[in-house]
Structures are given as C-alpha cells and as structure tokens.
Amino acid sequence: MNADRRKYVGREFLQRFCAASEERDNFEVALDEFRHSALEMRKDVASGLLSIATDRSENAFQRGFALCALAVMIRTCELVGDEEVEEQLDSLVDRPGFERSAEGLSTDDAAAWQIRYRALMAMIGVNRRSGLQKLDHLLGIYGDSEHGQQLRELRDRFSNDSGGKGGSER
C-alpha cells in the first residue's frame, strides 16, 4: 500500500471514530467492530495512523490525534513487539519537528513537544522496556522543566502499573 493510500485509510478511520465518539454507545460499538475486523485491516489502519503521525508536513492536530489513536489501539492492532513500528516511533520521539514553513516551526515548540510525548506513549505500548528507557533518557535532558515534570508523571504512571497493560518486555 502506498503512502497516500495508507494516510487515506488512517484519515477514514479517524473520521469514523470522531463521528462515533459523539455518543458513548456508538463509540463502543465502533470500537468493538474494529476489534473484530480482520487483522490485515487493523494493521492497515495502524499503518495509516503511523503514516499521518510521521508525515512532518501534516498539521500538529492530525499528527497528535493519529498518535493518540495508535497508542490506544496498539494491542488491538497486534503491534506489541513490532520492531518496525517501534523504530518509527523512536525516530519520531527523537525528531518530532515539522517541515519549515512561513510560521518557522521548530522542534522546541509546543506542538513538537506534544508529538514527542504522544509518540513516546505509543512506543511504550509497543515495547515497554525500550519506551521506558527512552523516557528515562528524555528525563535526563528535560530535568526539572515543565516537560520534565510531565515525563516524571508518565514514568510514575508506568512504575505503578504492574506491566500487564504495557507493551512487550523484550
């Protein structure tokens, strides 16, 4: 599947879930239908979401929303332990920036931080050990800053988790 087709599948999925999320019952039905769809279709959706998230020309909201959906659906899409997805998320955590535009967005702006943070959450879902190692590395960089505080809260959340909800322990 080419990149444009992957993004189309990802956008269609996000649009369907946005419409379904207006009512809790509709959202749960749509999520249940997705869980019971063919594995190939679930992987295509995950690939589409990842294509949106890694496309630096996409707007911040779309990239962040795709990462949130991906993080929530790691298990449903059977991506726990998927090395290719892990590598793409790792790269996104390292370089969450956007293509330069008239606005001059940099890797230090708030939107890039949100992409980094959401990619990190998805990475922890795919491979808990690697994701937590990356989180610890970022803690060393961000220190006592506001972003460092957010990372410490995330670390605490996963430290208090027994490991049953996270990704592969590889």
KEMAR-178299 format. One line per field, with one value per residue (C-alpha): residue number from 1; residue in one letter; x negated, y negated, z negated. Coordinates in pm, 1 decimal. Example, Ala and Ser with C-alpha at 12.3 -4.5 7.8 and 13.67 -1.06 7.14 Angstrom:
<recs>
k = c(1, 2)
r = c(a, s)
X = c(-1230.0, -1367.0)
Y = c(450.0, 106.0)
Z = c(-780.0, -714.0)
</recs>
This chain:
<recs>
k = c(1, 2, 3, 4, 5, 6, 7, 8, 9, 10, 11, 12, 13, 14, 15, 16, 17, 18, 19, 20, 21, 22, 23, 24, 25, 26, 27, 28, 29, 30, 31, 32, 33, 34, 35, 36, 37, 38, 39, 40, 41, 42, 43, 44, 45, 46, 47, 48, 49, 50, 51, 52, 53, 54, 55, 56, 57, 58, 59, 60, 61, 62, 63, 64, 65, 66, 67, 68, 69, 70, 71, 72, 73, 74, 75, 76, 77, 78, 79, 80, 81, 82, 83, 84, 85, 86, 87, 88, 89, 90, 91, 92, 93, 94, 95, 96, 97, 98, 99, 100, 101, 102, 103, 104, 105, 106, 107, 108, 109, 110, 111, 112, 113, 114, 115, 116, 117, 118, 119, 120, 121, 122, 123, 124, 125, 126, 127, 128, 129, 130, 131, 132, 133, 134, 135, 136, 137, 138, 139, 140, 141, 142, 143, 144, 145, 146, 147, 148, 149, 150, 151, 152, 153, 154, 155, 156, 157, 158, 159, 160, 161, 162, 163, 164, 165, 166, 167, 168, 169, 170)
r = c(m, n, a, d, r, r, k, y, v, g, r, e, f, l, q, r, f, c, a, a, s, e, e, r, d, n, f, e, v, a, l, d, e, f, r, h, s, a, l, e, m, r, k, d, v, a, s, g, l, l, s, i, a, t, d, r, s, e, n, a, f, q, r, g, f, a, l, c, a, l, a, v, m, i, r, t, c, e, l, v, g, d, e, e, v, e, e, q, l, d, s, l, v, d, r, p, g, f, e, r, s, a, e, g, l, s, t, d, d, a, a, a, w, q, i, r, y, r, a, l, m, a, m, i, g, v, n, r, r, s, g, l, q, k, l, d, h, l, l, g, i, y, g, d, s, e, h, g, q, q, l, r, e, l, r, d, r, f, s, n, d, s, g, g, k, g, g, s, e, r)
X = c(0.0, -149.3, -183.8, 117.6, 339.5, 213.9, 292.5, 636.4, 712.5, 589.5, 796.6, 1109.4, 1063.7, 1015.0, 1316.8, 1535.8, 1427.3, 1475.3, 1831.4, 1890.3, 1742.8, 2025.6, 2224.5, 2056.9, 2267.1, 2184.0, 1814.6, 1813.9, 1995.9, 1749.0, 1451.7, 1595.2, 1647.6, 1288.0, 1158.7, 1338.6, 1235.8, 971.3, 616.9, 499.1, 749.0, 644.7, 279.5, 368.4, 538.7, 236.4, 7.5, 227.0, 220.2, -157.2, -187.0, 9.0, -193.8, -532.9, -448.9, -618.2, -406.0, -83.1, 62.1, -4.3, 352.3, 376.2, 36.3, 115.1, 463.4, 325.4, 65.2, 327.9, 545.9, 244.5, 134.0, 479.5, 500.4, 153.6, 291.0, 599.6, 378.2, 139.9, -157.2, -306.7, -667.4, -652.5, -1011.8, -934.2, -663.4, -891.2, -1171.8, -937.6, -804.6, -1158.0, -1259.2, -953.3, -1037.6, -1389.6, -1278.9, -916.1, -954.8, -766.6, -873.0, -975.0, -700.1, -628.9, -549.7, -903.0, -804.9, -1095.2, -1146.1, -1122.4, -764.5, -460.6, -324.1, -650.4, -651.4, -302.1, -408.9, -715.5, -508.7, -235.3, -489.7, -660.1, -330.8, -271.6, -631.4, -581.9, -277.2, -476.7, -781.8, -758.1, -1127.7, -1254.7, -987.9, -1074.8, -1445.3, -1366.1, -1154.6, -1443.6, -1677.3, -1437.1, -1408.9, -1785.0, -1750.5, -1443.1, -1534.2, -1318.6, -1140.9, -766.0, -825.0, -1043.2, -755.7, -517.5, -767.7, -806.0, -427.4, -424.8, -710.3, -523.2, -211.2, -403.6, -603.4, -275.5, -143.8, -213.5, -324.8, -15.4, 113.5, -209.5, -382.8, -639.7, -908.1, -1170.0)
Y = c(0.0, -337.8, -629.9, -820.0, -513.4, -447.6, -805.4, -779.4, -465.7, -638.0, -950.8, -748.8, -563.0, -884.9, -1044.4, -744.4, -737.4, -1111.4, -1074.6, -770.4, -937.0, -1187.1, -919.5, -672.9, -378.0, -447.2, -472.4, -142.2, 29.9, -112.7, -11.1, 339.5, 370.7, 263.9, 518.3, 795.4, 686.2, 875.3, 841.7, 718.2, 431.3, 341.3, 337.4, 120.4, -128.3, -128.8, -182.3, -471.3, -631.8, -595.5, -748.2, -1052.6, -1082.0, -1059.2, -1297.3, -1619.4, -1819.6, -1721.8, -1967.2, -1913.5, -1823.7, -1545.8, -1404.0, -1413.0, -1269.2, -984.0, -907.9, -909.0, -667.4, -448.6, -443.6, -331.2, -59.5, 98.5, 427.7, 431.5, 388.8, 656.0, 420.6, 517.4, 607.5, 485.0, 369.4, 162.7, -36.5, -75.0, -214.1, -464.8, -581.1, -600.9, -821.4, -1038.6, -1080.0, -1186.8, -1419.7, -1530.1, -1854.6, -1982.0, -2092.9, -2454.4, -2689.4, -3059.2, -3009.0, -2880.5, -2591.6, -2435.2, -2117.4, -2322.0, -2444.0, -2315.7, -2119.1, -1929.1, -1850.4, -1701.5, -1485.9, -1368.3, -1288.4, -1100.7, -906.3, -809.1, -680.0, -472.3, -345.0, -227.7, -34.9, 135.7, 216.0, 122.9, 165.8, -40.8, -303.3, -341.7, -360.2, -639.6, -810.0, -793.8, -939.0, -1229.1, -1284.5, -1340.6, -1602.9, -1786.8, -1776.6, -1999.6, -2179.4, -2160.4, -1891.5, -1703.4, -1712.9, -1567.8, -1292.0, -1214.3, -1185.2, -947.0, -747.1, -728.3, -606.4, -322.5, -245.5, -191.4, 27.5, 397.4, 429.2, 612.0, 318.2, 214.5, 349.5, 618.9, 651.3, 764.1)
Z = c(0.0, 96.1, -146.2, -11.0, -42.6, -399.3, -500.2, -338.5, -543.0, -859.5, -794.5, -719.8, -1047.2, -1247.2, -1082.5, -1159.9, -1522.2, -1565.0, -1441.7, -1663.7, -1970.0, -1992.1, -2171.3, -2403.9, -2287.3, -1921.5, -2003.0, -2192.3, -1904.3, -1650.9, -1866.3, -1911.3, -1534.3, -1480.0, -1733.2, -1544.4, -1196.5, -1001.9, -1134.3, -794.8, -810.4, -1166.6, -1060.0, -758.1, -990.7, -1223.3, -923.8, -811.2, -1155.2, -1168.4, -819.1, -932.4, -1253.0, -1081.2, -795.0, -903.2, -656.8, -837.0, -1086.2, -1455.9, -1546.7, -1287.2, -1381.8, -1754.2, -1709.9, -1497.5, -1767.2, -2042.7, -1847.5, -1771.1, -2136.8, -2246.3, -1981.2, -1999.8, -2132.9, -1909.1, -1602.6, -1735.9, -1728.1, -2063.4, -1988.7, -1625.3, -1565.3, -1254.4, -1433.3, -1735.3, -1515.7, -1351.0, -1687.4, -1828.9, -1537.3, -1592.6, -1961.3, -1861.5, -1580.1, -1622.4, -1425.6, -1127.6, -783.2, -787.4, -682.0, -690.3, -1059.2, -1120.5, -1346.2, -1532.4, -1731.0, -2051.2, -2010.1, -2198.1, -1901.8, -1857.1, -2229.7, -2205.7, -1910.2, -2105.2, -2416.2, -2227.3, -2020.7, -2346.7, -2488.9, -2175.9, -2187.1, -2546.6, -2423.9, -2150.6, -2362.1, -2727.3, -2809.1, -2514.9, -2569.1, -2936.3, -2851.6, -2605.1, -2871.5, -3120.5, -2856.7, -2799.0, -3173.8, -3179.0, -2907.2, -3035.4, -3405.9, -3624.6, -3340.1, -3282.7, -3019.8, -3266.8, -3516.6, -3255.9, -3185.0, -3557.7, -3587.3, -3290.7, -3446.0, -3777.7, -3599.2, -3435.7, -3751.1, -3936.5, -3653.0, -3700.3, -3338.4, -3224.1, -3024.5, -2855.8, -2553.2, -2502.4, -2767.9, -2514.6)
</recs>
